[in-house]
Amino acid sequence: MRRIINSTFVSVDGVIKDPQDWPSLETGDDSGAVLELLQRCDGVLLGRDTYRSFAGVWQGRSGDPYTDKMNAAEKYVVSTTMDKADWDRTTVIGGDVPAEIARLKEGPGGDIVQYGFGRLAHTLMAHGLLDEMQLWVHPFFVGKAGGADGGLLFHEGTRSMLDVVGARTFESGVVLLTYRPKSAGA
């Protein structure tokens, strides 16, 4: 069975909004681990807002391993308002999202990385569909949040007990914390 692995960049004060502007991304010693995660997955699962952000950055670019893998991967975007996606190899998932994601996990292929921690991640957790969570904690306070959900990792959602399965510190100060929900076969 395919696993779904959430990967989320978060500041020390819990902000997840606009990580592309964060100073710790400039040092890049953790970029190898970010690429490693993407390379061991053959699918990418995104909510609509994250899809739009990612497509705007990666679509049409090429020439480095991360970009090339992102563009070559099967992508799945969860949306109730999109009928089709214009990024190559992208399937729109609507309707009964938990059931469709469960079928996707049962299908052939390798693991699926799910980026961002909005409504989609909370839905996956609530339905026992998230197998692993990787929080990339960046060493600074953003000092403000934004967006409909406040741009924060922590907002109302599903209570979940987690097992710590890994912690890794990078020279940039980024700490990668890896968790598995206790209900996900741990």
C-alpha positions in Angstrom: 0.0 0.0 0.0 1.2 3.5 -0.8 1.9 5.8 2.1 1.1 9.5 2.2 3.9 11.6 3.8 3.1 15.2 4.7 6.0 17.7 4.4 5.5 21.1 5.9 7.8 24.0 6.4 7.0 25.8 9.7 8.6 28.7 11.7 9.2 28.4 15.4 6.1 30.5 16.0 3.9 28.1 13.9 3.6 30.1 10.7 3.4 28.1 7.5 2.4 30.9 5.1 4.9 32.1 2.4 7.9 30.0 3.3 9.7 30.9 0.0 10.6 34.2 1.7 12.3 32.7 4.8 16.0 33.4 5.4 16.8 29.8 6.4 16.0 28.7 2.9 19.0 30.8 1.6 21.6 28.5 3.3 20.2 25.3 1.7 22.1 22.6 3.6 18.7 20.9 4.1 17.9 21.0 0.4 19.4 17.5 -0.1 16.9 16.1 2.3 14.0 17.9 0.7 15.1 16.5 -2.7 15.5 13.0 -1.2 11.9 13.0 0.1 10.6 14.0 -3.3 12.8 11.4 -5.1 11.5 8.5 -3.0 7.9 9.4 -3.8 6.3 9.0 -7.2 3.2 11.1 -6.5 2.6 14.6 -5.1 -0.7 15.5 -3.4 -1.7 19.1 -3.1 -4.7 21.2 -2.0 -5.9 23.8 -4.4 -4.0 26.8 -3.0 -0.7 24.9 -2.7 -1.2 23.5 -6.2 -1.6 27.1 -7.6 1.5 28.2 -5.7 3.6 25.2 -6.8 2.4 25.3 -10.4 3.3 29.0 -10.6 6.9 28.2 -9.5 7.7 24.8 -11.0 5.7 24.5 -14.2 7.7 25.4 -17.2 11.1 25.3 -15.4 13.7 22.6 -15.8 17.3 21.9 -15.4 17.8 20.9 -11.7 16.9 17.6 -10.0 14.1 19.0 -7.8 12.3 20.8 -10.6 12.7 17.9 -13.0 11.3 15.4 -10.5 8.4 17.7 -9.5 7.4 18.2 -13.1 7.8 14.4 -13.9 5.8 13.2 -10.9 2.1 12.3 -11.0 0.4 15.2 -9.2 -3.0 15.1 -7.5 -4.8 18.3 -6.6 -7.8 18.2 -4.3 -10.4 20.8 -5.2 -14.1 21.3 -5.3 -13.8 24.3 -7.7 -11.3 23.1 -10.3 -12.5 20.8 -13.1 -9.1 20.4 -14.8 -5.5 21.3 -14.1 -3.0 22.7 -16.7 0.2 21.4 -15.1 1.3 18.2 -16.9 0.5 14.9 -15.2 -2.0 16.4 -12.8 -5.3 14.8 -11.8 -8.1 16.7 -10.0 -9.7 15.0 -7.1 -13.1 16.2 -6.0 -16.3 14.7 -4.7 -15.7 12.2 -1.8 -12.1 13.2 -1.1 -11.4 10.7 1.7 -12.7 7.8 -0.4 -10.8 8.9 -3.5 -7.6 9.3 -1.5 -8.1 5.8 0.1 -8.4 4.4 -3.5 -5.3 6.2 -4.5 -3.4 4.7 -1.6 -4.6 1.2 -2.6 -3.4 1.7 -6.2 -0.1 0.8 -7.7 3.0 3.0 -7.3 5.3 4.4 -4.6 4.7 6.7 -1.8 3.0 10.1 -2.2 4.3 13.3 -0.6 1.6 15.8 0.4 2.8 19.4 0.8 1.3 22.0 3.1 -0.8 21.8 6.2 -4.2 23.2 5.4 -7.6 21.7 5.1 -6.4 18.7 3.1 -3.8 17.6 5.7 -6.5 17.9 8.4 -8.9 15.8 6.3 -6.2 13.2 5.8 -5.6 13.0 9.5 -9.3 12.9 10.4 -9.8 9.9 8.1 -6.6 8.0 9.1 -5.1 8.5 5.6 -1.9 10.4 6.7 1.0 7.9 7.4 3.8 10.2 8.2 4.4 13.9 9.0 7.6 15.8 8.4 7.8 19.2 10.0 10.7 21.3 8.8 11.0 23.7 11.7 12.9 26.9 10.6 14.9 28.8 13.3 13.1 32.1 13.5 9.9 33.8 14.4 7.9 35.2 11.5 6.0 37.5 13.9 2.8 37.6 11.9 0.5 35.3 10.0 -2.0 35.8 7.3 -4.6 34.0 5.1 -8.0 32.6 5.8 -6.7 30.1 8.3 -4.2 32.6 9.8 -1.3 30.9 7.9 -0.6 28.9 11.0 0.1 25.2 11.5 -1.9 25.1 14.7 -5.6 25.9 14.2 -8.7 23.9 15.0 -8.5 20.4 13.6 -8.3 16.8 14.5 -6.7 15.8 17.7 -4.0 13.2 16.9 -1.5 11.3 19.0 1.9 11.0 17.2 5.0 8.9 17.6 8.3 10.6 17.0 10.3 8.5 14.5 13.1 10.9 13.7 14.8 14.2 14.4 17.6 15.7 12.3 19.3 19.1 12.6 20.9 20.9 9.7 23.7 23.5 9.7 21.1 26.1 8.7 19.4 25.5 12.0 16.4 23.8 10.4 15.2 20.8 12.5 13.4 18.0 10.6 10.9 16.3 13.0 9.3 13.2 11.7 6.1 11.8 13.2 3.7 9.0 12.5 0.1 9.0 13.8 -0.3 6.2 16.3 -3.2 4.9 14.3 -1.1 4.6 11.1 0.3 1.2 11.9 2.8 2.5 14.5 
